[in-house]
Each structure stands twice: as C-alpha cells, then as structure tokens.
C-alpha cells in the first residue's frame, strides 16, 4: 500500500468535507446517523493509516496549542467522570458528543494552518450558510419545509419524530408565524447558528452583502421567536457600533428608531386594513413572547425548574459535578419536567453541573481568553485576519446568551467550528507576528 503522504491532497479535501458536513449537520442524516459521522469514520481510518506510515510515531504538533490542551484536559476529566456519573450509558453518549466536537476543532486547526486555507474553509462554509438563509426565508414566508425538519411530516421517513402540534400547550406564535428550521431540525438551533453568522455579514467591506445578509439573518432570528438569540442579536449590533464602527451616536439613533417603529406598528392593530392588522398583531405577539409576558409552552417555567434541579444536584456533589451526561441522567431519575424535558436547556449551567466548579471556571477562563485575543487581533494590519477576528469577536460574545436557547449546544457543530476557527485565527496571527519579528531582527 502507498504511504499516506501520497494521499495528502485527498486527505485535505476529506477534512474539508468533514467540516462542511458539520455545518450541514442533521439536514443530511437518517435517524441519529449524519453524513458528518460517515466522513468522520473515513478521517479516523486515514489517521490510523498515517500513524502506521509514520511507524506509529504520533505527530503531536497540533496538541502544543494551549487552547487545544485545555479542551483535551476537559475531555479527560469527563472521561474519568464515567466512574461516578448517574447513568453510564448516558455518560458514554456525552463522551461521544465531545469526541465529535473536539474532532471538529482539531480538523479546523489542522486544515487552517495558513490564511489561504482559512479563506478556503470560510468560502466553503459561507456557501452552506447562504443556502441555509435562502431555505429559512422560504420556510418563514411560504409553505415550504425541509424534509428533515421538526415541523415536516416527511421527517418520519428519515427516522425522525416530527412535532405533534396537539402536544404544544400554546399555539400563539404558530398562529401568527411560520418558524423556520433551516438545516438545524429545530428553530432554536437555527437561531443560534444565525447569531454566529451575523457578524460575518456586518463586518464585510461589501455594502450589498452587509445589508442584504444582515437583513435576512435578522428577519430569520425574529421569525424563530427565540428570546436568547434575539438578545444575542441586540448584543451584536450594539457591540458592532461601539467596538467595530465606534459610532455610539448611531447606536442611540438605532435604539430610538426601533422604539418608534415598534410603537408605530402596535398602533396599526386598529387599522381597517386586514393585512396591516395581521402584521401588527404578529409583532405584538412576538414582542410579548420576547419580553416573557407570553410564555409559549411554559418555556420559562420548565427551564427554571430544570435549572433548579441541576444546581441542587451539583450542591450534593460538593462542587465535583455529576459527571458526563449527568444532567440528563439526574432529570430522568427525577422524572421529565413538563412530562418531556430532561436536557438542561442552559449550556453554561450544564458545564458547571456536569463538569464541576473547577471545570466550569477553567472553561469560562478559556472562553474569555479567546475573546480577548480576538479583540487584540482586530487591530491587526492584515485585513483578512482583521475581518475574521472582528466577526469572531462578536460571534463569541453573542453566543453567550444565544446558547441558552438550545437544549444543549454540546452537540451543536457550528459552535465547535466557531471554536476551531477562532483558535486558528489566533494561531496564524501569532505566527505572522513571530515571522515579522524575525525579519526585523535579521
């Protein structure tokens, strides 16, 4: 058999395919088996052959990255926690989620060793996101549905269980709106993905892309009616005007105009025009939902109960944590909240409850260190790195509130791509700086 070095180009293409499939996610899948899993198996086999070709000597260069080391350390802690997790099978499932996520981060950092490869990856991801935006807009304003969508009756043919609307306690939002799901299966995951993508449009130098892309994404996030993602949206626009554009006056103007627009639309409730009346009532329903005055399906109530149950369980472990998969296991033992919810529905609390206080603090420090370094790179003279760092800086911050929208983001692949992309930008910037220093010294 030929040495693996002869397959270098093919291997890079396969890794790129793996990363594209991670963005596509559940939209190409049957039951719990995704296209991503299939390609991950291929990549794993290639890695085994590479180790064999290298006479079983491991190339640990990528593991020297301090951000990667933290992730590996956290993974090892979760692996050890299998000894005390409430349900071993759920712990193993959680470990599999972590393996998939860390594999994505490693693949991004391996592939994106230079700006050219980073651009190549970005263009590939951009195409997928563009397609998702188009699909989401069609789902929002037409009867079209992706076959693999929680609202599609065709989902059963792909091994999925679509939403039974008779089980939903309140259909207020679904009466006035068509919640899109895009490539994400459910509306909350789509909203979080759009929050991550929005800064890349806002920070673009091309006015048309900036305006059309941002407008489309804002529309989609509003149509998902995701409170946490809407907060992320507001955060992005505010920080963009403060840190990127440095136009605080414009920020106040935007806020003032938005308040006037909402007030004006609400006044249209009394309009004799049925279409204007419908739009105004839709906006009012959305406003009440986002403000928490209308709690669709008792969302706030059962989320608070899940949170309380998790924190109480953490106290009983004296800060050690329940272990991998512990939040779901704990809730299953207690009984599902509202008869159907077992996931924590708060990723940040989930980290503390499962990993323990120490792991939670380490991960938070790791996360904010990445944000800090990205902000430092926004001052870089390299325009491409500056664009990526500005966008990722906003995405990482906005993801903090937006992540709460999902049941759990541990298996949310766009998050792991964002992590890998951020680490790659920081590493490339550091390498370029070191090269610049060497040139000056010589």
C-alpha angles and dihedrals in degrees: 000000000000117000114262091245087076088063095053097119093044091048092053090049091050091051089050088050089051091054093046090050089052089058091045088051120157094002090084103043147096116226106316096338113097133190083246091063092051093052091043088059090053091049090048091053090050090052090052091051091048091054089049092049089050090054090254093302110141121225101223097171092113090051091063089076107106093219091054090047091057091052092048091049091051090048091053090051091053089047091055090046089069085085092069106021112126094239118027095201092055089047091055089049090053090049088054089053090053092048090054092047097046089045088059092050092048091047093051093048092044093049096040100060092136140021093261092059091042089055091048091053092045093052091050092050091045091059091053092047091048090054090047092052091053092048092048093051091051090049090049098052106023138044090257117125132181108246089236099054130119087237096048121099087208091067091088089068088061095052094262133127110229121210116280103218091203087067093058112100095210128026095185096117093040091053093059102027144042105224109213123217102184111183093333106081092229136047098241094056090048090051092051091049090051090050089055091047099045098079091056088062096042093051094047117118090218109090095205093052091045094051101038096039095046092045092051094048094046089051092050094049090050091049091053089057090214109163096199093046091048088055088051089051092053090047092052095051092045095048091043091058093042104042106019105033096020092216107137091162090058089051092057090047091052092050093048093047092048092053091050091048093051092046091049094048092050089055088059089071087090093050118125089219104096093208094052089044091053092049091050093049090048090053091047091051091049092047092051091048095049091047091052094242089116111045107196109212091352089286097161093045099051093040089056091050092050089050093050093048092051095048092047090051091050091053090056090057091052091238096309093112133234093265132235112344090001098133094058092041092050092050093047090054091050092042129259116293112246086004096287116044124094104145116095094239090209113081096193095052089043090061092055095043095049104028097035133234095297095051090045092053092046093050093047091050089048091050096049092044088059090049091049093050092047090054090051090053091053084078091056119124091222102096095206095050089044091055093048094046093048092050095045092045089059094040094052093049095045090047090066095074095025094058089067089069093070124073087237131339095204087100095035102114098196088064091057091046088053090051093049093045091050093049090049093051091050092047094047091047091051092049093049090049092051091048090050091051091049091051092051092048091051 
